[in-house]
Amino acid sequence: SSKLTQEMITAKLDKRRKGYIGPPLGKKNVVFVDDLNMPMKQTYGAQPPIELLRQHQDQGHWFHPADCSKLYLEDVVLLAAMCPPGGSRNDITNRMTRHFNVVSVDTFGEEIFRIIFGTITDWHFAKGFQGACCAVGKLVVPATAQLFNGILPKFLPIPSKSHYLFNLRDFARVIGGVLLLPASQCEDPDTLVRLWLHEVYRVFYDRLTDAEDRQAFFEMSQTVISSVFKKDMNTLLEHCCEPGSTSVKDDDIRKLIFGDYGSATGAKVYSEIQDLDALQETVTGYLEEYNQMSKTPMTFVPFRYAIEHVSKVARVLLQPNGHALLAGIGGSGRSSVAKLATHIADYTLFQIEIGKNYTVTEWREDLRSLLFQAGAAGEPTTFIFNDNQIKFESMLEDINMLLNGADIPNLYPPEEKANVIEKIQAWVAKQNLQVDTSPASMYELFQQRIRDNLHLVLVFSSIGDAFRTRLRKFPSLINCCTIDWFQPWPSDALQMVADRFLGDLELTDEERQQLRVMCQFFQTTVFEYSEKFYEELHRNNYVTPTSYLELILTFKGLLGVKRKEILTLQQRYATGLEKLDFAASQVSTMKQEIIDLQPELIKSSKETEELQVLVEADALKAKAKQELVAEDEATANKAAEVAGAIKADCEADLAEALPALEAAIEALDTLKPSDISQVKALKNPPAIIKLVMEAVCIMKSIKPERKPDPSGSGKMVEDYWGPSQKLLGDLGFLNSLKSYDKDNIDANVIKKIREKYKTNPDFDPEKVIRQLLSDI
């Protein structure tokens, strides 16, 4: 965008005076714009970044983004480069080109390649290499040039192969890979030729997508080896041929591996690896070490195909400013390969964690941490970035800048940038380097350390239009990366993965072998039919390694379920047989017991018959007694009815007496000792008082005194007043009345009360109260 373009340029310039910016006084600033015609055209053909640069060329100033004031650029020279229009590159307006002196650069020829890269290879092979190796080393550049010139017209970019773009950077990567081999590991010229073949395969061959292109490249490389190196590929790669074969095929070159996995002494040297079994053990050891150290261990199977890709990524990480683009379908192990290669190289792994609230702020903060770790701290770092983590397209713009220039404009605030410069100055002082320590020089050194220590591994899916669109918009994804296109797993990989995941099943060797072949057959057959499906209907059905693993895991799960069901049925059947055997033994035992008990049964039967006769006789007697009992029962029922009637009368009397009882108890609570004393003091009390006290004496079973009849009859009569006075004189008289046991009254007392007092009309509480009130 124009805003980003302005920020990138103004960040490199100093403020001179108000409204004027430029380089330090006395110097000129050259702004180099690469891929000038890359910006996309808007609806009406405008290209804002180019228009911004043209404004500087036309007017000499820009407008400040904050207050729109004029901002003049002094001592700034513009230098641009671009490819001819075509593909993702657009035409630019003549109003822009009129400001430039246009220089067209033709395609470099073999002489240019020899001058540029021949000088480098001559310098390298002069460091202790044998004379024969030096002679072969002089052929590396011509061989690469011949192969490179043959590739350009053969493998042209089309929509489905938009990454088929080759340039001098790819040429340089081949030469850089050849330079990795030290003189101690190059014992004969054939090793150097095999190294060259390995490097061109890694740079050019690994990005090819279909078998036809790969076979064409194999034939081209075979021709170059024969015509330039004067070697026969069959003899050169004799150890890579299949047993019993003398001719090398394209698939056999998979066994050609160079790497620096370390020796028994622990030293890592880039060399040829011919013992693939030992390599597999070494990679397995690295994998176990990684899983022990990592918080997220990998379920990674180190089969040969995976080891090949690990070697490819590890080779890229060895080179300064080496970046890789791993393209393929999901589940092919791209991230796992990158992590393991990082661990083998002993680099620091850096990944971002995308969440729901992940924004540009968090992304920029992660980038600052990454660049500080690689540039200021000087830690070799691998940044693995997955296309699933692309939350906004501006992330790819930053990735594109990192790949191209190891810098992102305005990434650091002033205080953080000052901290970075201080860290670099401290490192320079510690290393005792004689360099310019100005902030600009220190920041350039910071960027150089980033190029040396930072390696980006981009893990992108090759499915859909998004991959092609991103490659077209951001050319550094191709130009600055070594592309490794993940092909479908070969047969040996499928078999080894099946062995790994089926290893814990209880199977015979024959069953395991047949099952491994069956899983491989399913995967390859579905892949073949998917290709046929695309040819006939132009519709893709993607067969991924994940589906292969799901097939194996589904089989394991289903096998476990069925085995459990069969085992359960077997256990039930065995338990049933055991119970049947036990029942049969019990039946035979019971038969013998019955036979043994037969005499006793006969005796018991006879005794039972005799007992039955006695029971019948007793039944007749019991029937007679039953009749007598029935008569007694009828009599008892009548008595019960009478008792019920009496009970009803008693309950009615009780219902009538209870209120009177409660009233009497309440009346007792109202009496005072003085009231008792007044009654006691009466010498000739009224008859009704005597009547009440007489009833009290009877209730308390106090006997009367016998005295002559006051009427003069001459007879002796019972007098209760004397005992009443004694009773009234008792201090506990009131309490004795309150605690009187009314539930256990003697029957004679009840009879007397009912006959004499209950029927007496004067024995009424209200009459007694009135009489007492009148007398007292």
C-alpha positions in Angstrom: 0.0 0.0 0.0 1.1 3.6 -0.4 1.0 4.1 3.4 3.4 1.2 4.0 5.6 2.5 1.2 5.8 5.9 2.7 6.5 4.5 6.2 9.3 2.3 4.8 11.1 5.2 3.2 10.6 7.8 5.9 11.8 5.4 8.6 15.3 5.4 6.9 15.5 9.2 6.8 16.4 11.9 9.3 14.5 15.1 10.1 16.6 18.1 8.8 14.2 20.9 9.6 10.5 21.5 9.7 8.9 19.9 6.7 12.2 18.4 5.3 13.7 15.0 5.7 16.7 13.2 4.2 19.8 11.3 4.9 22.6 12.7 7.1 24.0 15.9 5.8 26.6 15.4 3.1 25.2 12.1 2.0 22.6 10.9 -0.5 20.1 8.2 0.0 19.4 5.7 -2.7 15.9 4.0 -2.4 15.9 0.7 -4.3 12.4 -0.5 -5.3 12.4 -4.1 -6.4 9.5 -5.5 -8.4 8.2 -2.0 -9.2 5.3 -3.4 -11.2 4.0 -5.8 -8.6 1.3 -3.6 -7.0 -2.1 -4.6 -8.1 -4.2 -2.2 -10.1 -7.3 -0.8 -8.7 -10.7 -0.6 -10.5 -9.6 2.3 -12.7 -6.0 1.3 -13.2 -4.3 3.2 -10.4 -1.4 1.8 -8.4 -1.2 3.8 -5.2 2.4 2.9 -4.2 3.7 3.8 -7.7 1.6 7.1 -7.6 3.2 8.0 -4.3 6.7 7.5 -5.8 5.7 9.4 -8.8 4.5 12.3 -6.6 8.0 12.5 -5.1 9.5 12.5 -8.6 7.1 15.1 -9.9 6.6 17.4 -6.9 9.5 16.6 -4.7 7.3 16.2 -1.6 4.7 14.1 0.1 2.0 14.9 2.5 2.5 14.1 6.2 0.0 11.4 7.2 -0.8 13.1 10.5 -1.6 16.8 9.6 -1.4 16.6 5.7 1.4 19.2 5.7 4.0 19.1 3.0 7.0 16.8 3.6 9.9 17.4 1.3 12.5 14.7 0.6 16.0 16.0 0.0 19.0 14.1 -1.4 16.9 11.0 -2.2 17.5 9.1 -5.4 15.1 6.5 -6.7 16.4 3.2 -8.2 13.9 0.6 -9.3 13.9 -2.9 -10.9 11.1 -4.9 -12.5 10.5 -7.9 -14.7 8.7 -7.6 -18.0 4.9 -7.3 -17.6 3.1 -10.7 -17.6 1.6 -13.1 -15.1 1.2 -11.2 -11.8 3.3 -8.2 -13.0 1.5 -5.2 -14.5 2.2 -2.4 -16.8 3.2 0.9 -15.2 2.2 4.3 -16.4 4.5 6.2 -18.8 4.2 9.2 -16.4 6.3 7.1 -14.0 8.9 5.7 -16.5 9.6 9.1 -17.9 11.6 9.9 -14.7 14.0 7.0 -15.1 16.9 6.1 -17.3 15.6 2.7 -18.4 18.2 -0.1 -18.8 17.2 -3.5 -20.1 19.1 -6.5 -18.8 19.2 -9.6 -21.0 19.2 -13.1 -19.7 22.5 -14.2 -18.3 24.5 -16.6 -20.5 26.9 -19.3 -19.5 29.9 -17.0 -19.5 28.2 -14.8 -16.9 27.4 -17.8 -14.7 31.0 -18.9 -15.0 32.3 -15.5 -14.0 30.0 -15.2 -11.0 29.8 -18.7 -9.6 33.0 -20.1 -11.1 35.0 -17.6 -8.9 33.2 -18.9 -5.8 33.6 -22.6 -6.6 37.3 -22.1 -7.5 37.9 -20.4 -4.1 36.1 -23.3 -2.3 37.9 -26.2 -4.1 41.2 -24.5 -3.5 40.8 -25.3 0.3 42.5 -28.7 0.5 40.6 -30.7 -2.2 42.4 -33.2 -4.3 43.4 -32.4 -7.8 40.8 -34.7 -9.4 38.1 -33.2 -7.3 39.2 -29.7 -8.2 39.0 -30.6 -11.9 35.4 -31.9 -11.4 34.7 -28.8 -9.3 35.4 -26.6 -12.4 32.6 -28.5 -14.2 29.9 -27.8 -11.5 29.0 -24.3 -12.8 28.8 -25.4 -16.5 26.7 -28.5 -15.6 24.4 -26.4 -13.5 24.1 -23.8 -16.3 23.3 -26.4 -18.9 20.6 -27.9 -16.6 19.3 -24.5 -15.7 19.0 -23.4 -19.3 17.2 -26.7 -20.1 14.7 -26.3 -17.3 13.6 -22.8 -18.1 11.8 -23.6 -21.4 10.7 -27.1 -20.2 9.0 -26.4 -17.0 6.9 -23.3 -17.6 4.5 -21.8 -15.0 0.8 -22.6 -15.5 -2.1 -22.1 -13.1 -1.7 -25.5 -11.6 2.1 -25.1 -11.4 2.4 -21.5 -10.6 5.6 -22.1 -8.6 7.5 -23.3 -11.7 9.6 -20.1 -11.6 13.4 -20.4 -11.7 16.0 -17.6 -11.4 19.6 -17.0 -10.4 18.7 -17.5 -6.7 18.0 -21.2 -7.5 21.3 -21.4 -9.4 23.0 -19.9 -6.3 21.3 -22.4 -4.0 22.8 -25.3 -6.0 26.2 -23.8 -5.7 25.7 -23.1 -2.0 24.7 -26.7 -1.4 27.9 -27.9 -3.2 29.9 -25.6 -0.9 28.6 -27.4 2.2 30.9 -30.4 1.5 34.3 -30.1 3.2 37.5 -31.5 1.6 37.7 -34.2 4.3 34.4 -35.8 3.0 35.3 -35.6 -0.7 37.6 -38.6 -1.3 37.0 -39.1 -5.0 35.5 -37.1 -7.9 32.4 -39.4 -8.0 31.3 -38.1 -4.6 31.4 -34.5 -5.9 29.3 -35.5 -8.9 26.8 -37.3 -6.7 26.7 -34.2 -4.5 25.9 -32.0 -7.5 23.1 -34.3 -8.5 21.8 -34.3 -5.0 21.8 -30.5 -4.9 20.0 -30.0 -8.2 17.4 -32.5 -7.1 16.9 -30.6 -3.9 16.6 -27.2 -5.6 14.8 -28.1 -8.9 13.4 -31.6 -8.7 11.7 -31.2 -5.2 9.2 -28.6 -6.5 8.0 -30.7 -9.4 4.4 -31.9 -8.9 3.7 -34.8 -11.3 5.5 -38.0 -12.4 5.9 -36.8 -16.0 7.9 -33.7 -15.0 10.0 -35.7 -12.6 10.9 -38.2 -15.2 11.8 -35.5 -17.6 14.1 -33.9 -15.1 15.7 -37.3 -14.4 16.5 -37.7 -18.1 17.9 -34.1 -18.3 20.2 -34.6 -15.3 21.3 -38.0 -16.7 22.2 -36.2 -20.0 24.2 -33.5 -18.2 26.2 -36.0 -16.2 27.0 -37.8 -19.3 27.9 -34.8 -21.4 29.6 -32.5 -18.9 31.0 -34.8 -16.2 31.6 -37.7 -18.6 30.1 -40.1 -16.1 27.6 -42.9 -16.4 24.8 -42.5 -13.9 24.3 -46.2 -13.6 27.9 -46.7 -12.5 27.8 -43.5 -10.4 24.7 -44.6 -8.5 25.3 -48.3 -8.5 24.7 -48.5 -4.7 21.2 -46.9 -5.2 19.9 -49.5 -7.6 17.4 -52.1 -6.6 18.9 -55.6 -5.9 19.3 -57.4 -9.2 19.1 -54.3 -11.3 22.0 -52.5 -13.0 20.1 -49.4 -14.3 19.2 -46.5 -12.2 15.6 -45.3 -12.1 14.2 -42.0 -11.0 12.8 -43.5 -7.8 16.3 -44.9 -6.9 17.7 -41.5 -6.5 15.7 -41.2 -3.3 18.5 -43.2 -1.7 21.0 -40.4 -2.6 21.2 -38.5 0.7 23.7 -35.9 2.0 23.4 -34.5 5.5 25.1 -33.6 8.7 23.6 -35.9 11.3 26.8 -36.3 13.3 29.2 -39.1 13.8 30.1 -41.3 16.7 32.4 -38.6 18.0 29.5 -36.1 17.9 30.9 -33.9 15.1 28.4 -32.8 12.4 29.9 -32.8 8.9 27.9 -32.5 5.7 28.7 -35.8 3.9 27.1 -38.6 1.9 25.1 -41.1 3.8 24.9 -44.6 2.2 23.9 -46.7 5.2 20.2 -45.8 5.3 19.5 -48.3 8.2 22.0 -46.5 10.4 20.4 -43.2 9.3 17.0 -44.4 10.3 18.4 -45.3 13.8 20.0 -41.9 14.1 16.8 -40.1 13.2 14.8 -42.3 15.6 17.3 -41.3 18.3 16.8 -37.6 17.6 13.0 -38.2 17.6 13.1 -39.9 21.0 15.3 -37.1 22.3 12.9 -34.5 21.0 9.9 -36.2 22.6 11.6 -36.3 25.9 12.5 -32.6 25.8 9.3 -31.3 24.2 6.0 -30.5 26.0 4.1 -31.7 22.9 5.8 -35.0 21.7 5.2 -36.1 18.2 3.6 -39.4 17.1 6.0 -39.5 14.1 7.0 -42.6 12.2 10.6 -42.2 10.9 10.1 -44.2 7.7 12.4 -43.6 4.8 10.1 -41.2 3.0 9.9 -39.0 6.1 13.6 -39.2 6.6 14.2 -37.9 3.1 12.1 -34.8 3.8 13.9 -34.3 7.1 17.2 -34.3 5.2 15.8 -31.8 2.7 14.7 -29.4 5.4 17.9 -29.9 7.4 19.9 -29.1 4.3 18.1 -25.7 3.9 18.7 -24.9 7.6 22.4 -25.3 7.2 22.7 -22.4 4.7 22.6 -18.8 5.8 19.4 -17.1 4.9 18.0 -20.5 4.1 14.2 -20.7 4.0 11.9 -23.5 3.0 8.4 -23.7 1.6 6.8 -27.1 2.4 3.8 -27.6 0.1 1.4 -30.5 0.2 -1.9 -31.8 1.4 -2.8 -31.8 5.1 -1.6 -34.7 7.2 1.5 -35.4 5.2 3.8 -34.7 8.1 5.2 -31.3 7.0 5.2 -29.6 10.4 6.6 -32.7 12.1 9.4 -32.9 9.5 10.2 -29.2 10.1 10.3 -29.6 13.9 12.5 -32.7 13.8 14.9 -31.0 11.3 15.1 -28.0 13.7 15.9 -30.3 16.6 18.6 -32.1 14.6 20.2 -28.8 13.6 20.1 -27.8 17.3 18.1 -24.6 16.5 15.5 -22.9 18.6 11.9 -23.6 17.5 9.6 -20.6 17.3 5.9 -20.8 16.6 2.9 -18.5 17.2 -0.3 -19.5 18.9 -3.4 -18.2 17.1 -6.4 -17.5 19.3 -9.8 -16.0 19.0 -8.5 -12.5 20.0 -5.3 -12.6 18.1 -4.8 -9.3 16.3 -2.1 -7.4 14.4 -0.8 -6.1 17.7 -0.1 -9.6 19.0 1.4 -10.6 15.6 3.8 -7.6 15.6 4.7 -8.4 19.2 5.6 -12.0 18.2 7.7 -10.7 15.3 9.6 -8.4 17.6 10.3 -11.4 19.9 11.4 -13.5 16.9 13.7 -10.9 15.4 15.2 -10.0 18.8 15.9 -13.7 19.5 17.6 -14.2 16.1 19.3 -10.8 15.7 20.1 -9.4 19.1 20.5 -12.7 21.1 22.1 -14.4 18.1 20.2 -17.7 18.6 19.8 -19.8 15.4 16.0 -19.9 15.1 13.5 -21.7 13.0 10.2 -20.0 12.5 7.5 -22.5 11.4 4.5 -20.7 10.0 1.4 -22.7 8.9 -1.1 -21.3 6.4 -3.8 -22.2 9.0 -2.4 -19.4 11.1 -3.0 -16.7 8.5 -5.7 -14.7 10.2 -5.2 -11.6 8.0 -3.3 -11.2 4.7 -1.0 -8.5 6.1 0.8 -11.3 7.9 2.0 -12.6 4.5 3.2 -9.1 3.6 5.4 -9.2 6.7 6.6 -12.7 5.9 7.4 -11.5 2.4 9.5 -8.7 3.8 11.3 -11.0 6.2 12.2 -13.3 3.3 13.4 -10.5 1.1 15.2 -8.1 3.4 15.1 -9.4 7.0 13.4 -6.2 8.1 9.8 -5.0 8.6 9.3 -1.2 8.5 8.3 0.5 11.7 8.2 -2.7 13.6 10.1 -1.4 16.6 9.1 1.7 18.6 11.9 4.2 19.2 12.7 2.9 22.7 12.7 -0.8 21.7 14.9 0.0 18.6 17.3 1.8 20.9 17.4 -1.3 23.1 18.2 -3.5 20.1 21.0 -1.2 19.1 22.4 -1.3 22.6 22.4 -5.1 22.5 24.3 -5.1 19.2 26.8 -2.6 20.5 27.4 -4.7 23.6 27.9 -7.8 21.4 30.4 -5.9 19.1 32.3 -4.8 22.2 32.4 -8.3 23.5 33.7 -9.7 20.2 36.2 -6.8 19.9 35.1 -6.0 16.4 36.5 -3.0 14.7 33.3 -1.6 13.0 31.3 1.6 12.9 29.1 1.7 16.0 26.7 4.3 14.8 23.0 3.5 15.2 22.5 3.0 11.5 25.5 0.6 11.2 24.4 -1.3 14.3 20.9 -1.7 12.9 22.4 -3.0 9.6 24.5 -5.5 11.6 21.3 -6.5 13.5 19.6 -7.2 10.2 22.7 -9.2 9.0 22.5 -11.4 12.1 18.9 -12.0 11.4 19.8 -13.2 7.9 22.4 -15.5 9.3 20.3 -17.0 12.2 16.7 -16.8 11.2 15.2 -19.6 9.0 11.6 -19.5 7.9 9.8 -22.8 7.2 6.4 -22.1 5.6 4.0 -25.0 5.8 1.3 -24.4 3.1 -1.4 -26.5 1.7 -1.3 -27.0 -2.1 -5.1 -27.5 -2.3 -7.3 -24.7 -3.7 -6.7 -21.3 -5.3 -5.4 -19.6 -2.1 -2.0 -21.2 -2.6 -1.6 -20.0 -6.1 -3.0 -16.5 -5.3 -0.5 -16.1 -2.5 2.4 -17.2 -4.6 1.4 -14.6 -7.2 0.9 -11.8 -4.7 4.1 -12.4 -2.7 6.9 -13.5 -5.1 9.4 -13.9 -2.2 7.6 -17.1 -1.2 9.1 -18.6 -4.4 12.2 -16.6 -5.0 13.6 -16.8 -1.4 12.5 -20.3 -0.5 13.6 -23.8 -1.4 10.3 -25.5 -2.3 9.7 -29.1 -1.1 6.5 -30.4 -2.7 5.2 -33.4 -0.6 4.2 -36.2 -2.9 1.7 -39.0 -1.9 3.4 -41.5 0.4 5.2 -44.3 -1.6 4.5 -48.0 -1.0 7.4 -48.5 1.5 6.2 -45.5 3.6 2.6 -46.9 3.7 3.9 -50.3 4.7 6.1 -48.9 7.5 3.4 -46.7 8.9 1.1 -49.8 8.9 3.8 -51.8 10.7 4.1 -49.0 13.3 0.4 -48.6 14.1 -0.4 -52.4 13.9 2.6 -53.4 15.9 0.7 -53.6 19.2 -1.9 -56.0 17.8 -1.8 -59.7 18.6 -1.3 -61.1 15.1 0.7 -63.8 13.5 3.5 -62.8 11.1 1.4 -64.0 8.1 -1.7 -62.0 9.3 0.4 -58.9 9.9 2.0 -59.1 6.4 -1.4 -59.6 4.7 -2.9 -56.8 6.7 -0.1 -54.4 5.8 -0.5 -55.3 2.1 -4.3 -54.8 2.4 -4.0 -51.3 3.9 -1.5 -50.3 1.3 -3.8 -51.7 -1.5 -6.7 -49.7 -0.2 -4.8 -46.4 -0.1 -3.1 -46.8 -3.5 -6.3 -48.0 -5.2 -8.4 -45.1 -3.9 -5.7 -42.7 -5.0 -5.7 -44.2 -8.5 -9.5 -44.1 -8.7 -9.4 -40.5 -7.5 -7.1 -39.6 -10.4 -9.5 -41.3 -12.8 -12.4 -39.5 -11.2 -10.7 -36.2 -11.9 -9.9 -37.1 -15.5 -13.5 -38.0 -16.2 -15.4 -35.5 -14.1 -12.8 -32.8 -13.3 -13.6 -33.1 -9.6 -10.9 -33.6 -7.0 -11.1 -36.3 -4.3 -8.1 -35.8 -2.1 -6.6 -38.9 -0.5 -4.5 -37.7 2.4 -2.1 -39.6 4.7 -4.6 -38.7 7.4 -7.2 -40.8 5.7 -4.7 -43.7 5.6 -4.1 -43.4 9.4 -7.8 -43.2 10.0 -8.2 -46.4 8.0 -5.7 -48.2 10.2 -7.0 -46.7 13.5 -10.6 -47.6 12.4 -9.5 -51.1 11.7 -7.7 -51.4 15.1 -10.8 -50.0 16.9 -13.2 -52.3 15.1 -10.9 -55.3 15.6 -10.7 -54.5 19.3 -14.5 -54.3 19.5 -15.1 -57.5 17.6 -12.5 -59.3 19.6 -14.1 -58.1 22.8 -17.5 -59.3 21.6 -16.1 -62.7 20.6 -14.2 -63.0 23.9 -17.4 -62.2 25.8 -19.3 -64.8 23.9 -16.5 -67.3 24.4 -16.5 -66.6 28.1 -20.3 -67.0 28.2 -20.1 -70.3 26.3 -17.3 -71.6 28.6 -19.3 -70.6 31.7 -22.4 -72.3 30.3 -20.5 -75.5 29.6 -19.1 -75.4 33.1 -22.5 -75.0 34.6 -23.9 -77.8 32.4 -21.1 -80.1 33.6 -21.7 -79.1 37.1 -25.5 -79.7 36.7 -24.8 -83.1 35.2 -22.6 -84.1 38.1 -25.2 -82.9 40.5 -28.0 -84.8 38.7 -26.0 -88.1 38.9 -25.3 -87.5 42.6 -29.0 -86.8 43.2 -29.9 -90.0 41.3 -27.7 -92.0 43.6 -29.0 -90.3 46.7 -32.6 -91.1 45.5 -31.7 -94.7 45.0 -30.1 -94.8 48.5 -33.1 -93.2 50.0 -35.7 -95.5 48.3 -36.2 -97.8 51.4 -36.5 -94.8 53.7 -39.0 -93.3 51.3 -41.1 -96.4 51.4 -41.0 -96.4 55.2 -41.8 -92.7 55.3 -44.8 -93.3 53.0 -46.2 -96.0 55.3 -45.7 -93.8 58.3 -47.4 -91.0 56.4 -50.5 -93.2 55.7 -50.7 -94.2 59.4 -50.4 -90.6 60.4 -53.1 -89.6 57.9 -55.5 -92.0 59.7 -54.7 -90.4 63.0 -55.1 -86.9 61.5 -58.6 -87.8 60.2 -59.6 -89.0 63.6 -58.3 -85.9 65.3 -60.1 -83.9 62.7 -63.5 -85.4 63.8 -62.6 -84.5 67.4 -61.5 -81.0 66.4 -64.8 -80.5 64.5 -66.8 -81.2 67.7 -64.6 -78.9 69.7 -65.0 -76.3 66.9 -68.8 -76.4 67.4 -68.3 -75.8 71.2 -65.9 -72.9 70.4 -68.5 -71.4 68.0 -71.1 -71.4 70.8 -68.6 -69.8 73.2 -67.8 -67.3 70.5 -71.4 -66.3 70.1 -71.7 -65.9 73.9 -68.6 -63.8 73.9 -69.9 -61.6 71.1 -73.0 -60.9 73.1 -71.0 -60.0 76.1 -68.8 -57.8 73.9 -71.9 -56.0 72.6 -73.0 -55.4 76.3 -69.5 -54.2 77.1 -69.6 -51.9 74.2 -72.8 -50.4 75.3 -71.4 -49.9 78.8 -68.3 -48.4 77.2 -70.4 -46.0 75.2 -72.3 -44.9 78.4 -69.0 -44.5 80.2 -67.6 -42.4 77.4 -70.7 -40.3 77.5 -70.4 -39.8 81.3 -66.8 -39.1 80.8 -67.5 -36.5 78.2 -69.9 -34.9 80.6 -67.6 -35.2 83.6 -64.5 -33.9 82.0 -65.7 -30.2 81.7 -66.8 -30.4 85.4 -63.4 -31.8 86.4 -61.5 -29.1 84.5 -63.8 -26.5 86.1 -63.1 -28.0 89.5 -59.4 -27.9 89.0 -59.6 -24.2 87.8 -61.7 -23.5 90.9 -59.1 -25.0 93.2 -56.5 -22.6 91.7 -58.7 -19.7 92.8 -58.9 -20.8 96.5 -56.7 -19.1 99.0 -55.6 -20.3 102.5 -57.7 -17.5 104.0 -60.9 -18.9 102.3 -60.1 -22.3 104.0 -59.6 -20.6 107.3 -63.0 -18.9 107.1 -64.8 -22.1 106.5 -62.9 -23.8 109.3 -63.9 -21.1 111.7 -67.6 -21.7 111.3 -69.0 -23.4 114.4 -72.4 -24.0 113.0 -71.8 -24.1 109.3 -74.7 -24.2 106.8 -76.0 -27.5 105.7 -74.7 -27.1 102.2 -71.1 -26.6 103.4 -71.4 -29.7 105.5 -72.8 -31.5 102.5 -69.7 -30.5 100.4 -67.2 -31.4 103.1 -69.0 -34.6 103.7 -68.5 -35.5 100.0 -64.8 -34.5 100.2 -64.3 -36.8 103.2 -66.0 -39.7 101.4 -63.7 -39.0 98.3 -60.7 -39.1 100.6 -62.0 -42.2 102.5 -62.1 -40.3 105.9 -64.4 -42.0 108.4 -67.2 -39.9 110.1 -67.7 -39.5 113.9 -70.8 -41.1 115.5 -72.8 -38.7 117.6 -76.4 -38.6 119.1 -79.0 -37.4 116.7 -79.5 -33.6 117.4 -83.2 -34.1 116.7 -83.7 -36.1 119.9 -84.5 -39.4 118.3 -82.0 -41.1 120.6 -80.2 -42.7 117.7 -76.5 -42.4 116.8 -75.8 -40.6 113.5 -72.7 -40.2 111.4 -71.2 -36.7 111.6 -68.5 -35.5 109.1 -67.9 -32.0 110.4 -65.4 -32.9 113.0 -63.2 -34.8 110.5 -63.8 -31.9 108.0 -62.4 -29.4 110.5 -59.3 -31.5 110.9 -59.0 -31.9 107.2 -59.4 -28.1 106.7 -56.7 -27.5 109.3 -54.2 -29.5 107.2 -51.8 -27.2 105.5 -51.5 -29.5 102.5 -55.3 -29.7 102.0 -55.4 -27.7 98.8 -52.4 -29.5 97.3 -54.0 -32.9 98.2 -57.1 -31.9 96.3 -55.0 -30.8 93.3 -52.9 -34.0 93.2 -55.9 -36.3 93.9 -55.6 -39.6 92.0 -58.8 -39.2 90.0 -58.0 -42.2 87.8 -58.0 -44.8 90.6 -61.1 -43.9 92.7 -62.5 -46.8 94.8 -65.7 -48.3 93.4 -67.5 -48.0 96.8 -66.6 -44.3 96.9 -68.0 -43.8 93.4 -71.2 -45.7 94.3 -71.8 -43.5 97.4 -71.2 -40.3 95.4 -73.6 -41.3 92.7 -76.3 -42.5 95.1 -76.2 -39.8 97.7 -74.7 -36.7 96.3 -75.1 -36.9 92.5 -78.9 -37.0 92.9 -79.0 -34.3 95.6 -80.4 -31.1 94.0 -78.5 -29.0 96.6 -75.2 -30.5 95.5 -74.8 -28.0 92.8 -71.7 -25.7 92.4 -73.7 -22.6 91.7 -76.0 -23.1 94.7 -73.0 -23.7 96.9 -71.3 -20.5 95.7 -74.4 -18.4 96.3 -74.9 -19.9 99.8 -71.3 -19.3 100.7 -71.5 -15.7 99.5 -74.6 -15.0 101.6 -73.3 -16.7 104.8 -69.8 -15.2 104.6 
